[in-house]
Amino acid sequence: MIKKILLVMGVFVFLGGCSLAPKYQQPQAPIPDKWPQGEAYKNTQALSGVPTARELNWQDFFTDQKLKKIVETALNNNRDLRIAALSVEKARAQYGIQRAELLPALDASGAWTKQRRSNDLIEPGDPRTVEQYSADLGIASWEVDFSGVYEA
């Protein structure tokens, strides 16, 4: 009885490891690998007075008001776009922090304390109130990188 159960379980485990799915082949991209070439593309120049794609605002490109409203709603509610924009902003901030490490760090601090002592702890003629001032200024260790290559 135990041999039959183990045999059936072994067959199921063996067959569970088999895959009948075909091997994946990545399809060709629907865009050309290179820029178009030939006689028609040699003398292409921008027309004067016509804005380029970078200069054109999306509100000026779409003329249908319903379509403009849909695009505006999609842009306002697109969480992925917001996350991407925040990720870019975060990367810029981290880059700024990393660049700041290349500069010397200047450290300054100051302190003032005022202490009133007990009559039992002071010598005759010493003041009962003591004030202390301190000011510190320092520069952390810093190396000048003459090669221009920063290694972390």
C-alpha positions in Angstrom: 0.0 0.0 0.0 2.8 2.4 0.9 4.7 1.6 -2.2 1.7 2.4 -4.4 1.2 5.8 -2.6 4.9 6.6 -3.0 4.8 5.6 -6.7 1.7 7.7 -7.4 3.2 10.7 -5.6 6.5 10.3 -7.4 4.7 10.2 -10.8 2.8 13.5 -9.9 6.0 15.2 -8.7 7.8 14.1 -11.9 5.0 15.3 -14.2 4.7 18.5 -12.2 8.2 19.4 -13.1 7.6 19.1 -16.8 6.6 22.1 -18.8 4.6 21.9 -22.0 4.9 25.6 -22.7 6.9 26.5 -25.9 10.2 28.3 -25.5 9.8 32.1 -25.6 11.1 33.9 -28.6 11.2 37.7 -28.3 9.3 39.3 -31.2 10.9 41.9 -33.5 10.4 45.5 -32.5 7.9 47.3 -34.6 10.3 50.2 -35.2 13.4 50.3 -37.5 16.9 49.7 -36.0 18.4 52.8 -37.7 17.3 56.2 -38.8 16.0 56.4 -42.3 18.6 57.1 -45.0 18.5 58.0 -48.6 18.0 60.9 -51.0 14.8 62.1 -49.4 16.4 62.6 -46.0 19.6 64.4 -46.9 18.2 68.0 -47.2 15.8 68.0 -44.3 15.7 71.4 -42.6 13.2 72.9 -40.1 10.8 75.4 -41.6 11.1 78.9 -40.4 8.3 80.2 -38.2 7.1 76.7 -37.5 7.8 75.5 -33.9 9.7 72.3 -33.3 8.2 69.5 -31.2 10.1 70.7 -28.1 8.8 74.2 -28.5 5.2 73.1 -29.0 2.9 72.9 -25.9 0.6 69.9 -25.7 -2.4 72.1 -25.3 -1.6 73.7 -28.7 -1.1 70.4 -30.4 -4.5 68.9 -29.5 -7.4 71.0 -30.7 -10.4 69.0 -29.5 -11.6 70.2 -26.1 -12.8 66.8 -24.9 -9.4 65.3 -25.7 -7.7 68.1 -23.9 -9.8 67.4 -20.8 -9.0 63.7 -20.9 -5.3 64.3 -21.2 -5.4 66.9 -18.4 -7.3 64.4 -16.2 -4.8 61.7 -17.0 -1.8 63.9 -16.2 -3.3 65.1 -12.9 -4.2 61.6 -11.7 -1.2 59.6 -13.0 0.5 58.2 -10.0 3.2 56.6 -12.0 4.1 59.9 -13.5 4.2 61.5 -10.1 6.4 58.7 -8.7 8.7 59.1 -11.7 9.0 62.9 -11.2 9.6 62.4 -7.5 12.3 59.8 -8.2 14.0 62.2 -10.6 13.9 64.9 -7.9 15.2 62.5 -5.3 18.1 61.5 -7.6 19.0 65.1 -8.2 19.0 65.8 -4.5 21.2 62.8 -3.8 23.6 63.9 -6.5 23.8 67.3 -4.9 24.5 65.7 -1.5 27.3 63.6 -3.1 28.8 66.6 -4.8 28.8 68.4 -1.5 31.1 65.8 -0.1 33.8 66.9 -2.5 34.1 70.3 -0.8 35.7 70.9 2.6 33.4 71.0 5.6 33.7 73.9 7.9 32.5 73.4 11.5 31.7 76.2 13.9 30.2 76.0 17.4 29.8 78.3 20.4 28.7 77.9 24.0 28.0 80.0 27.0 27.3 78.7 30.5 26.5 80.5 33.7 26.7 78.7 37.0 25.8 79.7 40.5 27.8 77.8 43.1 27.0 77.0 46.7 28.6 79.1 49.5 30.0 75.9 51.0 32.1 75.1 47.8 33.8 78.4 47.1 36.9 80.0 48.7 36.6 83.3 50.4 36.8 86.1 47.9 35.8 83.9 44.8 32.7 85.0 43.0 29.6 83.0 43.6 28.5 83.2 39.9 30.8 81.8 37.2 30.4 82.4 33.5 32.2 80.4 30.8 32.4 81.1 27.1 33.8 78.9 24.3 34.0 79.2 20.6 35.3 76.5 18.3 36.1 76.6 14.6 37.4 73.7 12.6 37.8 72.1 9.2 37.3 68.4 8.6 40.0 66.4 6.8 39.9 67.1 3.1 41.9 66.0 0.1 42.4 67.9 -3.0 41.6 65.7 -6.1 44.0 66.8 -8.8 43.0 64.0 -11.2 39.4 65.0 -11.3 38.2 61.5 -10.7 36.3 60.9 -7.5 36.4 57.4 -6.1 34.1 56.4 -3.3 
